[in-house]
């Protein structure tokens, strides 16, 4: 085993180009889910003018409820049929959603079905992609490949803005209608994850998948197969939907706290920051004075932050990037609150806040905006990864939907939202110190053993 490990260390990043290709293909589903969700939001905004109030209220909950229902469906499909199959069939509800949106004539029943299909299809994508990427990746590049998801989400937001801007929702749906279908057909040529195959199909299929993903590097494949045999039941997925003995195991309990806390904190930060931006630029947005250039700058900063996260992980750990991300966002919001509370207006304040805002966006997406989903797939043993991740991501989306509904009912000044974000970032910082382990440089089994015995700082 020591000889195999030595050979593996020499070739531990073997096949990284193939893993990158598979990661990019998987994250095209992330891109598609983001574009479709943005299209549904645009559709709802346009339909709000013609729907009756009682229908309008009930119509609001269709997509969120469908997404929450979609996460356990995705988990069921992942464990019963595999990660690859789940992503392939995700193309079906996404395509049907676009078809219905492009042909319906304000028929409430058909629109409701379209929104439900869009919610379920998006949940299938958003749940399965991080698990697929985590399970096909070598330990040395697992984090870097995990950050690709944030890049594709940002590209999806940019594309959605261009597709839906001043365009009828039927036209927007028609533009993206065939993309998920072609994506599903193309992904059929991607490999299934070795972890899933080991628990269901045996060594032969697992070896084929590893050879494909590791560039036919025999030393790397031999070591990973040996590690799978050594860890035994830790590699075989649990089919249960209930926690059962989940919380009785201290390692799984600590992993769940870390994953759920990171994802929920990310959701809260996104809502409060969106509220801050909305209240700060409300007049410009309602007057339609916000043009393409500010949006391009914002999305460019998101992409730069996501790329920076992948690059910086070569030198720093996950926790360090999260700390830097918290500090960067705190600096901007403290500066904003300070300037907002001054008894007089400073003309120079704009030139202070703009660069700080740009740096804070980059800092956020270099850490808080990118790493929670990466860490959430690393802190659970393979046997309960889909179960732990399902409950963590479901709870975080419930928090997101509840906060969106709550903030739509109340008016909070921009500086108050900024002050809330300062407190939130401080709490996030303390949470990382107390509950989040450093996962860089460790394989999943080592992380699981470390969590069982105590946090690895």
Secondary structure, DSSP 8 states (H G I E B T S, - for coil): -HHHHHHHHHTTTTTHHHHHHHHHHHHHHHHHHHHHHHHHHHHHHHHTTTS-HHHHHHHHHHHHHHHHHHHHHHHHHHHHH-HHHHHHHHHHHHHHHHHHHHH--S-HHHHHHHHHHHHHHHHHHHHHHHHHHHHHS-TTTHHHHHTHHHHHHHHHHHHHHHHHTT--HHHHHHHHTTHHHHHHHHHTTS---HHHHHHHT-HHHHHHHHHHHTTT-HHHHHHHHHHHHHHGGGGS----SS-TTGGGSHHHHHHHHHHHHHHHHHHHHHHHHHHHHHHHSHHHHHTT---HHHHHHHHHHHHHHHHHHHHHTTTS-HHHHHHHHHHHHHHHHHHHHHHHTSSS--TTHHHHHHHHHHHHHHHHHHTTTTHHHHHHTTSS-GGGHHHHHHHHHHHHHHHHHHHHHHHTTS---HHHHHHHHHHHHHHHHHHHHHH----TT--HHHHHHHHHH----
